Amino acid sequence: MTNHPGYTVHPSAIVDEGAQIGEGSRVWHFAHVCAGARIGKGVSLGQNVFVGNKVVIGDQCKVQNNVSVYDNVTLEEGVFCGPSMVFTNVYNPRSLIERKSEYRDTLVKRGATLGANCTIVCGTTIGEFAFVGAGAVINKDVKPYALMVGVPARQVGWMSEYGEQIPLPVKGQGEYTCPHTGALYTLDGDTVTRSGA
């Protein structure tokens, strides 16, 4: 690893001049970070990761091996992108039709997990601390704390900020206190909110 002012880059990686990378971040083997990318503090970009020009990656994100973060994708603080998961930025791509003016924004909010080999179709928002299971295909917005699985993905439950399933129904009423953190999760209809610790 080569030390740069505040961050490290493997000798096989390419970081284009102009890219902004925060303190304590690590760019691993064969990664490519484009000039317009803005990457926060304490970020890990795994082997063979690509980061486009119009990309924002927040502090403490982990982007595992073989992930391409294309233009118009924003990852807030603490997002986990599992190995080989996929982002898109054009809804209806064709090689013979130029659609760079039609990129759709994708927003992944704070603390969300995107499991290995899942696909996030462009134009969607993934809520805070949502959990997308391995191999799932997301083609619509995901609520905060929602647990999503399948193709296309469907909600099967809720996840705590600690990363464990909350024993509440998908819809209805109820409360759950996390035994690890003391946080209180309240289900009201089809929305979970967190309070406390």
N, C-alpha and C positions, 0 to 999 in steps of 0.2 A: 504494500500500500504506500502511496505517495502522499505525504502531508502537504496540504495547502493551508492557507490561512484559516484555521478553524475547522477544517473537514479533511477527510482522506479519500483518495481515489486510487483504485487498482491500476497498475500500469497498462493493462489491456483495455481499460474503459476510455471513452471519449466524452469529454465535457467541453462543449462549444463555448467559445469566448462570449461573454455576456450573460451566461446562465448564473442565476443567483442561488447559492447553496448555503444553508445555515450552519452554524457552529455545531460540531459534534456529529455531523452527518457522514455516512459512509456510502461510497459508490463502488460496487463490487465488479467482478470480472465481466468484460465484454458489454458493459452497460453503455448506453448513449444518452446523454442529456443535451437537448437542443438549446440554442442560445437564448430563447425567450422564456425558458422554464423558470419558475420561482419555487424553490424548495426550502422548507423550514428547517428548524433546528432538530438534531437528534433523529434524522430520517435515515432509514436503511433501504438502499436500492440494491436488490439482489442481482445475481448473475443473469446477464442477457436481458436486462430491463431497458425499455425505451421510454423516454419522457419527451413529449412534443413541446413545441414552442409556446402554445397557448394553454399551458397547464400550470395549476397551482397545487402544491402538495404541502399540507400543514405540518406543524411540529409533531414529532414522535410517530410519524407514519412508518409502517413497514410494508414495503412492496417486494414480495417474494420473487423467486426466479421466474423468468420467461413471461413477464407481464409487460404489455405495451400500454402506456398511459397516453392516449392520443389527445390532440387539440380539443379544447372546450370541456375538458374534464377537470373538476375541482375536488380535491380531497381535503376535508377539514382535519383538525387535529386528531391524532390517534387512530387513524383508519388503518385497518389490516387488509391487505390484498393478498390472498392466498396464491400458491404457485399456479402458474399458467391460466389464471382467470383472465377474462377478456372484457375490454371496453370497446364500444363502437362510437362513431361520431356522425355517421351518415345512416339515415333510416332505410333508404332504398338504393344501395350502391349499384353502379354499373361501371365496368371498365371503360365503356365507350361514351359515357355521359359525365361531364365535369360537374361535380356537385360540391366543391369546396365552399361555395357561398351558402350551402344549406346545412352546415354542421349544426347539430343540436347540442345544447348544453346538458351535461350530466353533473349532478352534485351529490357527493357522498358526505353526509354530515358526521359530526364528531363521534368518534368511538365505534363506528360501524365496522363489522367484519364481513368480508366478501370471501367466501370459501373457495378452495381449490377448484379450478376448472369451471367456475360459474361464469355466466355471461350477463353483462349489464347493457341492455339495449339503450341507445342514446336517447336523451330527452327525459330521463327519469331522475327522481330525487330519492335517495336512500336516507331514511330518517336516522336520528341520533341513536346510537347503540343497537341498531337493527342487526340481525344476523342472517346472512344469506348462506344457505347450506351448500356443500360441495356439489358442483354440477348443475345447480339451479339456473334457470333463465328468467331474468327480471325484465318484464316489458311494460311495467307500470310502476307508479310511485309506491314506496314502501314506508309504512308508518314507523315512528320511533319505537324501539324495543321489539319490533315484530320479528318472528322466526319464520323464514321463508324457505320452502323446499320445492323441488319438482320442476317439470317442464310442461307448460309454462309454470312459473313459481306460484304457489298458493301459501297463504299464511296458515301455519299449524300450531302457533303458540306465541309465547313471549319470552324474551331473554333479559336477564339482569345485566347491569353494567359490569358485574363481576364475570359474566360469561357463562352463566348457568340458566337452564330453563326455569321460568317462573310457573309454578303450578296453578295457573288461572286459565279459564276458558278463553277462546278467541274473542267472544262477545259476552257481555253480561256485567255483573258487579262483583267486586271482591277486593281484598287486600292481601299483600304478601310482604313479609319482612325478610330481607336477605340475612341469612345467618352469618355471613362473612363480614358485611359492612354495616349492618343495622339500617340500611336504607329501606324506606317504605314505598312499595309500588301499589298504586291504586288503579283498578280497572273500572272505567265508567263507560258503558256502552261498548264501543270498539276502540277505545283509546286508553293507553296506560300512561300514567304520569308518575314521577319519582319525587319523593320528598325525604327530608331527614338526612342523617349521617352523610 
